[in-house]
Amino acid sequence: MRLFLALLLLLSLSACEQQAATSTVAPQPTPPPTTDPLMPVVAVSELTLGPNRIALGLIRAGTPINDPDLELALRIFYLDGENPTEVHSESRAVYRGDGLPFGLYVGYADFDQPGGWGLELAITQGEGVLGSSRIRLDVKADSPIPAVGEAAIPSQNLTIRDVPDLEQLTSDVSPDPDFYQLTIAEALEAAKPFLVTFATPGYCVTAVCAPNQMVLKQLKAEYGAQVNFLHVEVFAYPFAEALQAQRYVPAMGEWGLRTEPWTFLVDAEGIIQARFEGGITFAEMEPALAQLATGAPVRLLLP
């Protein structure tokens, strides 16, 4: 956990330094080839049995790479099995860094056994090979965080009825009141699909909460009639003091969350259809919301 947070902090701090002079986040071309290797970073805090979203960052010489032209081919091995060199599955990770302070490359994998897994990455750009790397992944048999296919937790988070002043309900500098109308328990009782995000836009360790919230507002504009949207602020008010004391709202503990942001898609039956840790983009989320809105099972697919 500490390593995961440290790597995400490195990504976010390096990206913020690069963008200090501008408020616009734009992809940057990969620097000219150097002797410094590309170092992949697994930007999720846990992997569990079943389908998983694997978000990856790339760092070279301490600088995060944010290049939409990179292609990542993935091969996955079960290291604890009888044939640890046998390829279990092959996939790819696609660029999902639009609007984020650093590049993310997202792939999907389905793990059928707990234990040690290997992830082999081949990084290319056009016809050129930029590097390859292998990472060990530890897959948990279970987790306190509700997984895809499990029931959502009926938390009684604060709403605008409890705290009419939005500045005391969310650290979002431009909040949409619609995100604070329902508790999660009420959203479940409504028997309507909903999206719930646990995030702190004003105090985000990973620097992606505010960009995420912008994406969710765009999605609400398109799907707000069919899907309820909820934001649970990670820290209790006053937020700065809660951050220092690491005083989280009760819903964070009820959902087993120790990092932020997390975003869950829940169907009308109260079952989690998809979950996203860390940065998200409209391109990744919109197809998932379209499925959720129609009542179809959510299938996270690469373009």
N, C-alpha and C positions, 0 to 999 in steps of 0.2 A: 504493500500500500504506500509506504513512504517513497519507494522508488518511482512508482506510478505518478504520485503527486509531484515529485521533484522533476520528472521528465516533462510533465505537462506545464509546470511552472517555467521550465527552461524554454519550451515552445512559446508560451504566451509572453514572457518577458522579452525574448529576442524579437518576436513579432512586433511588440509594442514599441521597442526602440527603433525599429525600422520605419514605423508609421507615425512617429511623434510629430512630424511636421504636417500631417494630413489626416483628415477624418474619413477619407475614402479608402476602403479596403479593396485592393485589386490584386489579381494573381501576378506574380513576378516570374520572369523567365529564369530557368535554371542557370546559375553562374557557369562560366566556362569550365571545362574539365580541370580538376586539380588532382593532386596526389591524395587529398583527403577523401576517405570513403564516405559514402552515404550511410548514415546510421538510422535504421528504422526504429520507431518508437510505437509500441502498442498502446494506443490511447484509450483503453478501457481498463477498468479496475478489476474485472472478473469475467471469467468464462464458465459456463455451466453446461450440463447435458442438454442436448437438443439444439435447435437453431440459435445461432449467435451472429450478431453484427460485430465485425472486427474493423475498428477504425485504426488507421495507421498514420503516423506522421513520419517525415523524413528530415534528418538534420545533417548538415555538412559543416564541419569546422565550427560547431556551436551555433550555426544559423539555420533556422527552419526553412525548408523548401516549400514554395507555394506555386507550383507549376502545373497547369491543367494538361500539358502535353505529355507528361510522364505516364507510362503504363507499367502496372505491377502485375506480374503473373505469380500466382500462389499455388504451392503444392503443400499438402498437409499429410503428415505421417503420425501414426500412433506409436510412440516411442516405447510404451509399456507393453506392447503386444509381442507376439511370437516373431513377427517380421517387421522390425522397426524401420527398415529401409524401404518397405513396400508403400507406394503412394496410396493413401486412403482416398483422397479426392483432389481435384484440380479446379481452380477458379481464378478469378482476377479481382483486383481492387481498382475502382474507378475514382477519379478526382471528385471530391465533394467539399471544395474549399471556398466556393463563391460566397463572399460576404464575411468570411471568417478571418481572424487575424493570423492564421497560419494554415498551410495546406493540409487537408485530410484526404486520405485515400481509403475508401470503404469497400470491404468485401463481406461475404457471408459464408459461414461454415456450419455444418451440423456434426456435433460430436456425440458419438453413441457410447462412449466409455469415459469414466473419470480417469484422471491421472495425467501423465506427461504426454504432450503432443509436440510435434515439431512443425514449424511454419517456415517454408523456404520461399524467399522472394527473389524474383528476377526483375530488375528495374531497367526499363528500356525507354528510349526516346527516338521515335522514328525508326531508323535502321540501326541505331547505335545502342550498345549495351553499356549502361552506366554503372552496373554493379549487381551483386547478388549477396544475399545474407540469409542466415538461418537463426531462428528464434525459438526458444523453448516456451511452450504454453502450458500452463497448469489449469486443467479443467476440473471444476468442483462437482462433486456428486449432487450437492444441493446448496442452497443459498437462502439467506433471510430475505433477499429481494425477490418479490413475486416474479415468476418467470412467465414467458409466453405460454398460454394455455391454462394458467392459474387464475383464480378469482382475484379481482381487485380488492384492496383493503378499504373498508367503509370509514375512512377518517373523517373527523369533525373539524376540519380546518376552518380558520377564520374567514368570514365573508364581509362584504360591504355592510351587511346588516349589523355585524358586531363592531366594525371599525369603519364608520362613514368616511373618515379622512383617509384617502388612498395613500397619502404620504406615510402613514403609519401602518399600512397594510402591505405595501410593496416598495422595493427599492428601485423599481422601474421609473425613470424620469419622465416617461410619457405613457402612463398606464392606460389601458383600455378597461373601463369599468366592467365590461361583459365577462372578463376573466375572473371576477371576484364575486359573482352572484350566487354560486352554489358551493356547498360542501361536497366532498367526494361521496359521502353517504347519500346526499340528496341526488347527485348525478346518477348514482346506481339505482335509486328508487324511481327515477324518471324513465327508466327503461329505454334510454336513447343513447346512441354511441357518444363517447366523449373522449377528449384528449386532456390529460393532466400533465403539467410540467412542474417539476420541483427545481427552482432556480432562484438566484439572487442577482439580478441584473446589475445592481450597483456595487456589489462586493465579490464578484465571481473570481475564484482562484484561477480558473482556467481561461478567463477572458472571453468565453463564448456565450455566456448567459444573455447578454444584451443583444448580440446578433441573432441568437436563437429566438428571442422574443419578437424581433422584427419579422422573422420568418413566420412565426405562429400567428401574428396579426394579419399577415397576407393570407394565410390559409383560412383564418376565420372569416375574412372578407368573402371567400369563395364557398366555404362549407359551413358557415355559422348557422344556417337554417336546418341543416341535417345533423350537425355534430355540436355538442356543447364543449366549450373551451374553458379550462381552469388553470390558474397559476397559483401555486403554493409557494410563498416566500420561504426560503430556507431558514432564515434567522428571525428570531423574535424581535419586536421593536423595543427599544431603539437599536437599529441594525448594527451600527458601528460597535456599540458596547457588546452586543451579542456575538459579533464576530470575534472580538478579543477574548471573550469568555467561552467561545465555541458552544454557545447556547442555541441549540436548534429547536425548531417548532416540533411539537409532538408527532406530527405526521411523518417527519423524516425517520424517526425511530420505528414507527409503526410499519413503514414500508422497508425498513432495513437499510436505509440509504446512509452512506458515509462520504459520498462525493456528490458533486453537482456540476452541471445540471443533468437531470434525468427526465425523459419524456415517455409517457405511456399512452398507447391507443387501446381503448376499452370498448368492447362491443355492447350492444343493447342488452345482452344477457349478463353483463358484468365480468366477462372474461377478457383477460389481456391478450390482444392480438399482435402487438408489437411493442418493443421497448428500445429506446435509444439513449445511450450514455454519451455525454459530451456534445460536441458541435453537430448541428444539423443544417441542412440546406433545403430550399424550396424544391429543388430538383429531386431530392431523395424522398421528401415527405409527401409531396403532392400526390403521387400515385398511390401511396399507402392510405392517405385520407380519402381518395376517391373510392377505394375498395371499402373502407370502413363505413363511409356514408351510405353505401348501397346495401350494407349488410353482408357483403361477401367476405370470405376469409382473407386476411391481409397476407399477401405474399410479397416479401421484399425481393425485388428482382433487379438485376443490373441492366442498364440500357444496352 
